[in-house]
C-alpha cells in the first residue's frame, strides 16, 4: 500500500523545509504557508503576480550554503527564526524585523564559500518580501504541489557515493510503498487522503539537488547521474499535482491511490 511518508512546506522560498504532520492544500493549487516569503536581490522588483523566479533572490540553486540554515516560521506571531552556527535571530515582519533578518542572512553568507556571489551588481542589500501568510512566491503561476517516491530517492542514493535523502528534492509530499520511479508513470489522477489531485507533469530538476542538506556543499553530480545512469532525457525526479475542485487537508500516513 502506498502512503504519505513525510510532508514539508517551505515558508521562505529557496531555503530549508519545515517538516509537518499535515498540510492544507488550497483550492488554488498551493500549500498553505508555503513560499510566503523570499529574500529578494536589491534590483528585483516585487512581482505583480503569484510567481517569483529563483534567479531574482536567494535560493539553494545558486547559494548552496543556505542548506545549513535552520528556519522556522511562527504562523501565529508571524516571526521568522534563522539558526546556523553562532547565528540565532528571531524577528517579526515589521520593517525593522525584515531588516534584521536580511542583515543576519547576509552576515552568514559572508562567512561561507558563497560570499563572492554577494559582490555581483544588484545583489545587496537584500530585502524580505511577503506577508508570511500568502503562498505566492512559487516558480510557476499555477503554484503546484510537488510529490516524489522515497523509493526513487533510494534508487538514486544507491548510485552515488554521497548521501542522498528526500530533503534534496524539496517536495511537499514524499510517499512510501511505491516502486522506484513509479510516480513518473502516474498519468491521470491520484487520491491522497481526502484530496483528489490531477497529475500535471514530471519535475525537471535544477542544481539545488546537488547541495548536501547538512553541509551545504555540492557533493553529488545528480543532474548528470539522472541523465547518464538512469537514461533520462532531462534530469527528472517527482511530479507536480493540482487539486481537482476543492483542496483539503492531507496527513502523514494517508493512503495514496493512483487512479490511472
Secondary structure by P-SEA (a helix, b strand, c coil): ccccccccccccccbbbbbbcbbbbcccccccccccccccccccccccccccccccccccccccccccbbbbbcccccbbbbbcccbbbbbcccaaaaaaaaaaaaaaaaacccccccccccccccccccccccccccccccbbbbbbbaaaaaaaaaacccccccccccccbbbcccccccccccccccccccbbbbbcccccccccccccccccccccaaaaaaaaccccccccccbbbbbccbbbbbcccccccccc
